[in-house]
């Protein structure tokens, strides 16, 4: 099964971290994040803060939230009916970083 499309974006912060939400129509997809760059002293972590799915086109979205603790953030999520991924970056003080955020869609 080949990858049909890809969406990507860069999440940047120098103020303790942040999030970036990317939305797509419900489909078989993978959300994946990787640390792109880190500068300064202390912590720098990237991950997926949460994601949403819509198994039934006429139904509500199902929300998965991994919480504030960045040790619980996975770097990859997959679902047959993925609709949204919230990517996150956690930084220590005097830290700057970027995360590369990808959604790969299968045909």
C-alpha positions in Angstrom: 0.0 0.0 0.0 1.8 3.2 -1.2 1.9 6.6 0.4 -0.5 8.8 -1.6 0.1 12.2 0.0 2.2 13.9 2.7 1.6 17.0 4.7 4.4 18.6 6.8 5.2 21.6 8.8 7.8 23.0 11.2 7.0 23.7 14.9 9.4 26.3 16.4 9.6 27.7 19.8 12.0 29.6 22.1 9.5 30.2 24.9 9.2 26.8 26.7 7.5 24.9 23.9 4.3 24.9 22.0 1.9 22.8 19.9 0.8 22.6 16.2 -2.4 21.0 15.1 -2.7 19.6 11.6 -6.2 18.5 10.3 -7.1 16.2 7.4 -10.2 14.5 6.1 -10.7 11.1 7.8 -8.4 8.5 6.2 -5.7 5.9 6.8 -2.7 7.9 7.9 0.3 8.2 10.2 1.4 11.2 12.2 5.1 11.4 12.9 7.3 14.0 14.6 11.0 14.3 15.0 13.3 16.8 16.7 14.7 19.1 14.0 17.0 21.4 15.9 17.9 22.2 19.5 20.0 25.0 20.9 20.8 26.1 24.4 21.0 24.3 27.7 18.5 21.9 29.2 15.6 19.9 28.0 14.3 19.6 24.4 11.7 17.1 23.5 9.2 16.6 20.7 6.2 14.3 20.5 2.5 13.9 19.7 0.3 15.6 22.3 -2.9 14.0 20.9 -4.9 13.0 17.9 -8.5 12.6 16.7 -10.2 10.0 14.6 -13.7 9.7 12.9 -14.5 6.1 12.4 -18.1 6.9 11.3 -18.4 9.7 8.7 -21.7 10.8 10.3 -20.5 10.4 13.9 -18.4 12.5 16.3 -14.6 12.5 16.5 -12.8 10.3 19.0 -10.2 12.3 20.9 -6.9 10.8 22.3 -5.0 13.2 24.6 -1.6 12.0 26.0 -1.6 14.8 28.5 1.0 17.5 29.6 3.7 15.0 30.6 6.1 14.9 27.6 7.4 11.5 28.7 4.0 10.1 27.6 4.1 11.7 24.1 4.7 9.1 21.3 6.6 10.1 18.2 4.2 8.2 15.9 0.5 7.5 15.7 -1.5 5.5 13.2 -5.3 5.2 12.6 -7.5 4.0 9.7 -9.7 7.1 10.2 -7.2 9.8 11.4 -8.5 13.4 11.2 -6.1 15.5 13.3 -2.7 15.3 15.0 -1.4 17.8 17.6 2.3 17.9 17.6 4.2 19.3 20.6 7.6 20.7 21.6 8.8 20.9 25.2 11.8 23.1 26.0 13.8 24.0 29.1 14.7 27.6 30.0 17.0 29.4 27.6 16.3 26.7 25.0 15.2 27.0 21.4 14.1 24.1 19.2 12.2 22.9 16.1 10.2 19.8 15.4 9.5 18.4 11.9 5.8 17.4 11.8 4.6 14.9 9.2 1.3 13.3 8.2 1.6 10.4 5.7 -1.6 9.4 3.9 -2.1 5.9 2.4 -4.2 5.2 -0.7 
